Amino acid sequence: MSTQVSPPLPEVGTPAVGAAPPRRRTSARQRRGSWLPSIPLLVVLAVLILVPVGLVALAAVSVDVPRPGGFTFDLTLANLASVVSGAVGSATINSLGIATAATVLAVAIGGYVAFVTARTDAPFGRAIYACGLIPMFLPSYVGALAWAMLGSPASGLLNVAFRDLGLGLEINVYSRVGLVLVCALFYAPYAFLLIHASMTMMNPDLEDAAAIHGGSRWRMLRSVTFPLALPAVLGSALLIFVLVLENFPVAQVLATPGNIETLPTYIYRMMGFFPSRGTEAAALAVVLVAFVVLLTLAQRRVLAKRSFTTVTGKGMRARRIALGRFRWLALVPVLLYFVASIVLPLGALLVTSLRTSPFMPSFSSLLRPGALDGSAFGTVFADAQFWSSTVNSVIVAVAAALGGTVLSFAVAYVVYRTSARARAQLEAISMLPLAIPALVLGMGILWTWLLIPLPLYGTLGLLVVAFLGVQMPQGLRSVAASIRSTDRDLEDSAVVHGRSRVRAVLGITVPLMKVALSSTFLLLLMLSMRELTVPLLLYTRDTTLLSVAIFDRFENGGGSQSAAAISLVYCLLMFVLAYLPRRFGQKANA
Amino acid sequence: MRRTTRSLLTAAIAVAVLGVTACGGTSGGDGPAARSIDTSNGLVIDGETIADQALWEKAKGGNVSLATALTEREEKVITEQFKADTGIALDFVRLPTPKLFERAVSEKGAGKLSFDVIRVTDTTAAEEMAKNGVFGQTRTPFDDQLRKDGALDIGGGNFVSAFYAIYTFAYNSQAIPSASAPKTWENLLDPSYKGKIGLVNPNGSGYNTALTDMLIQDYGDRYLKDMQALGPRIFDSVSVMGTALGQGELTVGLMGANSALSLAEQGAPVVAVIPPDGVSAGYTPFGITIKGAENPAAQVFVNWQMSRAGQSKLGPLGLAPARSDVEPARMGDAVLPKPGDPNFTLFTTADRQQRQAAVLATWNGIFRYTG
């Protein structure tokens, strides 16, 4: 059996053009398709995404913020005009520069680790895979805070170590270079996952052909292997670019202290003003959407020029390149990446959580009596709010991941497996949240759920539905990549033999996609555990999440010891949550 | 109000807060204090009636929802004492004033207001919330005393000032020896602090607006321009700046006395300075919402906060109580300036109405921090 495989493309903001309906003889009415499968999904997506986005769009052209009870429908273009002010210009240039550089570096790191583990004979393949993936479980916000502890100019642990060693070096993470490095470290796993999948599924025939025709190994890589991975490279690059461009927490932790204005921090500040400049922030969000749509179109244009489809089949295995004496040397960059993205940040959190004084002139000061103690962990574990936040986080993350996986599968199925009407609209709506800064989208979600007469506001249910909308792009792209590569013949055969379509989907397609769906669940689980910006606007005392609790502790200042302790516990929880589904999955498969 | 002439006799008080913690006395964070509480005829604490019999009967066993812009640590100290004194449950949500405003006004607009009581740090924000119908009428049995002390000068009956935040500057004592530590506002312009001084964006923060106004009134715009020439680090939150100061990333920071005290109590080598040329002070709007007006427990909380029992919890936190009949703010053995003192520069309602927009425009123009 052979299967058509297309690498997963994180297309953003526009409908899929590649979602070809099945080729069959059909009547004109059948070709137009039915509304039936689309309408319920359109209604759900409208409530989850369109209404909040619509309120943001309305705010962008309104004189007053369109909050409940404050609708005036006084429209203006002045908000859009303010977007072209000088300050926005410099923030835009900074953000574009940082996002571009971080994307290039993240794709280089992720691509390298993916290549080494998928296509070479470097030793410790599973460990290299783990090195590429594990940084994904460390929230970029916590990673940025940890790197601030490591690389702040005067008191960063690395700078203290340099001084202790008399090296005369000083690093400053509150800089453009620092931002680029930290973003690249924590977004590289996205590139790793997509490029690894592409390289693993790559058919060796084309490479064999190149080798047989006398091409050198380098030429084969340059003219066959890397071009075949181009969709995954561009797809991950676009995804990372958009995520870095919009990332507020990292920019707030690293750019603001360095007096570097970025678009997310600029938007945050507009929202942090009193009176809040929410309408201007919304206008800026609309401009960001335009940026992202343009980029998506450019990506499609590049990819549309040629076919990247390769054929895989049972027993096929991608070719591995023998590195010879460089076999071990290839591990060095992977190891450096692991140290920079996991070992150093977690080490910094551990040292900070154990230090009794926030001021540390040298590492030798840690040897003084009383300089270190573990009381911060005791404080964290004794805090009832910590436990309720942890329980809330797990409940919300599991529910949002489950709901998100089901919804993503339903949308992906209708978009890629049916000829139903409004498929393109379904996909476009699903991708919208990726293009809107979470800070602004969070406002839209707040207004929406205050307006909708359902008793969700102030409950964990509100956070679940908010996450369903916000994470729809990632969920859909994850399922879409798999559904497009899963053969539909078996499902159709079951229907031909009398099974209902629903039973065929549940009994055949879903089991076939079990691995992919569990990956989607895991991805959404991690994203929900990490989500900070949206719940910041929606949480109540009873619905505080762990991410909000950490932010609050750092924002409250002076509590960096307990904040570091709770961050470490949080990371541990993330690793456990990431591990358990795999563990159970292995048992189920055994 | 123009600043009154500062008393030359007021000595520069450099409060070595580290010494306070070294002695183990953290006052504000010591947990609920023991009181004389009588509930035989309403709620009477230390001889002062907080709630009459009728109110107390309805409020007992109730629950209060507070939205606050105060730091978690300070709000915890205050509300834990309230819970210990009354047995009434209280939960609070902490948000910066602009976000709290958005939440409260949006919830009110949708008829889903979830807070009984609100405490913010910006009087203009509180006035806007009042205009949007968020607040009910905030009355306490102590209104005569509060009126006399000026706590009712804001809010028009919708909210009062729970206390005053005292804003000054602090330095890292590991980075600066006490002999060469800054003692006056002018000292902060020393070139040695270039790149090592921190301040907080005053947009959306009444306390920092008050501080900026005081500096402009006393020293003119040139003070801010000279400060800008030092390349200061600007923060959105005084707490985050405090962390940077404690870690030694900064050597000096403009901040609340309460924040400096809090940092020192947590082991940071931070010393607050009370300069002879004065400190700024800002109101802290505090009021019952239209939802809280229906909740007797919320009324008891508001009464308690403005009673001697509630007010006496503030001074040890470095916050100036609104009432003059309780102990003033302290740091260790040092008494901080209090309302009415010549070196206590309050940003009054009249000051705010006349100058707030100009103060913020000046600051924004000089520091070019926001668009």
Interface residues (C-beta under 8 A of the other chain):
Chain A: V65 R67 P68 G69 G70 S82 S85 G86 A87 V88 A91 S152 P153 A154 S155 Q252 T256 P257 N259 Y266 Y268 R269 M270 M271 G272 F273 F274 P275 S276 G278 T356 S357 P358 F359 M360 P361 M443 L446 W447 L450 L451 Y457 G458 L536 L537 Y539 T540 R541 D542 D552 R553 F554 E555 N556 G557 G558 G559 S560 Q561
Chain B: S65 T71 E72 R73 D91 F92 V93 R94 P96 T97 P98 K99 F101 E102 R103 V105 S106 E107 K108 G109 A110 K112 S114 D122 T124 A125 E128 N132 N172 Q174 N201 N203 G204 R233 I234 F235 D236 S237 V238 S239 V240 M241 G242 T243 A244 G246 Q247 G248 E249 S259 S262 L263 Q266 G267 A268 P269 R368 Y369 T370 G371
